[in-house]
């Protein structure tokens, strides 16, 4: 291995729509999302019918969705208080976006910019924020521009490593691939990561969302990492990453999703507008929920269920990375 160095309202959706049997859906007034019943993991879904302006997302709608989602997730009175509770102990923050599906689908810049704005309001300095995805060749054909952003944040590509055998933080020991190094951005330049994945199907792992965005986006990987449906590689990589760089927040971009042809769709027919964002701290529960959304879309289109392919979610749950039992996951839906 020679890696590179270098009108507000709450509306009841169809009961349990998009959820596996036994997964609870709760609808609550704005900002009053309860703690999960009986210790259930809470996933917040914020949806709106006014997100889109042509091919772009309305920044004001995005800002309201994030503010409401974070307030519900953290049980704080406002989005500003929520941000402080999530990142108050960190100084340098990485925003791990996902550009793999470009040009058709990738983490929306409007979401990334509003997250950056929230961090700045919470006291994080713009230059201490890194917006990044690993390969530089994923940035062309997107609306991201390498360099400095509106708040002074750095928008850049990862893909640099410093493998040191005597530093076990610098690499993960995997079953299928041996030792693989961690990207230098989370290893040395940031104190915490906000995970900003996109909801997509995947031809090998069935679903790609929070777990896969970390496992395949923050490490030097080789083709064998995809063996056996990326299992147990994804769980092993994510477990190691959390020892290196905590993830206090995940915002799943479901403004658009891909239900067929992922992770790099060649046809627009496999993409739909869900007009929602999901907020979570548990990547396993979030990915389980994302899988049910993908399964619902595929069933409606007459496509095969990819749920049996998502073994990596089961393994991650077994490794105590999060809650994998649908009966212990509660979805809270807020409509703005």
ABEGO torsion letter per residue (X at the ends): XBBBBXXBBBBBBBBGBGBBBGBBBBBBBBGABBBBBGGBBBBBBBBBAAABBEABBBAAAAAAAAAAAAAAAAGBABAAAAAAAAAAABABBBBBBBAAAOAABBBBAAAAAAAAAAAAAAGBBAAABBBBBABAAAABGBABBBEBBAAGBBBBBBGBBBBBAABAAABBBBAAAEBBBBBAAAAAABABBBBBBBBBBBAAAGBBBAAAAAAAAABBBBAAAABGGGOAAAAAAAAAAAAABBBABBBBBAABBBABGOABBABAAABBBAGBBBBBABAAAAAAAAAAAAAAAAAAAGBBBAAAAAAAAAAAAAAGAEBABAAABBBBBBBX
